Amino acid sequence: MTRPLVRAVEMRGESFFRLDFDHPAVEARVLDEMAAGVDVYYDRHWPFTQEFCEFLLDHPELVRGHNLLVAGAGVGMEAVVGGRLANRLWINDWAPVALELQVLQLEANGLGAVASICGSFGELELPPEVDLVLGCFVVYDGETAGAVEAMLERNLAAGVPTLLADLDLGGHFSRLLDRLSEHTHRIAFPGSASDDTSRIQVVRVG
Ligand SMILES: C[S@@+](CC[C@H](N)C(=O)[O-])C[C@H]1O[C@@H](n2cnc3c(N)ncnc32)[C@H](O)[C@@H]1O
């Protein structure tokens, strides 16, 4: 019997399938991506992303019914949870293998009709139907902060809100939010205070 590429997981009483990064075929694809010179930051399931997915399941109104684009989706489960709640789904990343593996993960979860957009979210032209952008754990250094800021400015100009969930590694996320403070609305996340850099901060920009 062939070993499946995904494993069953449960979140908030709902069943999902999550890509198995220990599967030899998955490991091989990730190694191919590294060999091609792509910086790989998606090769594990972050506990933080799991926490944010549970938060989304507790607050489906944040995403439900939207035409959702997940920026820097990697192989994060936020695309799966978001895709279940949203009306339509687009995924973006600049790592082609991440998108390929995410599509497999989405298909395993019954989400087959997904458009992939490969490229930097800093230069992303939003499809006109998109009315919400989501980014989970996409600000982790100066470069990602700059690219997210460029995306936020374009989304603001287009009147499309962006939901961001991040830690505050190196203070990059809080400095970015300070620069966009007049457009930023904090969303209460259990256990997070805005001055606690080790906890998840969730905001809507726009
Ligand atoms: C820390 S991982 C998080 C992945 C996923 N969102 C999650 O929570 O598991 C960051 C992701 O952002 C992607 N990324 C970083 N900079 C990017 C950029 N400028 N444009 C598109 N994707 C980017 C990486 O390839 C990676 O998949």
The ligand as an SDF file (V2000), in Angstrom:
LIG
                    3D

 27 29  0  0  0  0  0  0  0  0999 V2000
    7.3060   31.3500    7.5500 C   0  0  0  0  0  0  0  0  0  0  0  0
    6.5880   30.7800    6.0420 S   0  0  0  0  0  0  0  0  0  0  0  0
    4.8540   30.7430    6.4490 C   0  0  0  0  0  0  0  0  0  0  0  0
    4.0780   29.8790    5.5000 C   0  0  0  0  0  0  0  0  0  0  0  0
    2.5880   29.7770    5.8400 C   0  0  0  0  0  0  0  0  0  0  0  0
    1.9260   31.0270    5.6590 N   0  0  0  0  0  0  0  0  0  0  0  0
    2.4060   29.2380    7.2390 C   0  0  0  0  0  0  0  0  0  0  0  0
    1.9210   29.9860    8.1160 O   0  0  0  0  0  0  0  0  0  0  0  0
    2.7510   28.0670    7.4610 O   0  0  0  0  0  0  0  0  0  0  0  0
    6.6690   32.2420    4.9920 C   0  0  0  0  0  0  0  0  0  0  0  0
    6.2020   32.0040    3.5740 C   0  0  0  0  0  0  0  0  0  0  0  0
    6.2300   33.2400    2.8590 O   0  0  0  0  0  0  0  0  0  0  0  0
    6.8460   33.0190    1.5920 C   0  0  0  0  0  0  0  0  0  0  0  0
    7.4290   34.3040    1.1610 N   0  0  0  0  0  0  0  0  0  0  0  0
    8.4100   35.0320    1.7590 C   0  0  0  0  0  0  0  0  0  0  0  0
    8.6340   36.1740    1.1000 N   0  0  0  0  0  0  0  0  0  0  0  0
    7.7700   36.1710    0.0460 C   0  0  0  0  0  0  0  0  0  0  0  0
    7.4940   37.1030   -0.9870 C   0  0  0  0  0  0  0  0  0  0  0  0
    8.1480   38.2670   -1.0970 N   0  0  0  0  0  0  0  0  0  0  0  0
    6.5420   36.7950   -1.8820 N   0  0  0  0  0  0  0  0  0  0  0  0
    5.8490   35.6230   -1.8010 C   0  0  0  0  0  0  0  0  0  0  0  0
    6.0650   34.7070   -0.8250 N   0  0  0  0  0  0  0  0  0  0  0  0
    7.0060   34.9830    0.0840 C   0  0  0  0  0  0  0  0  0  0  0  0
    7.8590   31.9200    1.8360 C   0  0  0  0  0  0  0  0  0  0  0  0
    8.2260   31.2490    0.6500 O   0  0  0  0  0  0  0  0  0  0  0  0
    7.0730   31.0200    2.8170 C   0  0  0  0  0  0  0  0  0  0  0  0
    6.2610   30.1090    2.1390 O   0  0  0  0  0  0  0  0  0  0  0  0
  1  2  1  0
  2  3  1  0
  2 10  1  0
  3  4  1  0
  4  5  1  0
  5  6  1  0
  5  7  1  0
  7  8  2  0
  7  9  1  0
 10 11  1  0
 11 12  1  0
 11 26  1  0
 12 13  1  0
 13 14  1  0
 13 24  1  0
 14 15  1  0
 14 23  1  0
 15 16  2  0
 16 17  1  0
 17 18  1  0
 17 23  2  0
 18 19  1  0
 18 20  2  0
 20 21  1  0
 21 22  2  0
 22 23  1  0
 24 25  1  0
 24 26  1  0
 26 27  1  0
M  CHG  2   2   1   9  -1
M  END
$$$$
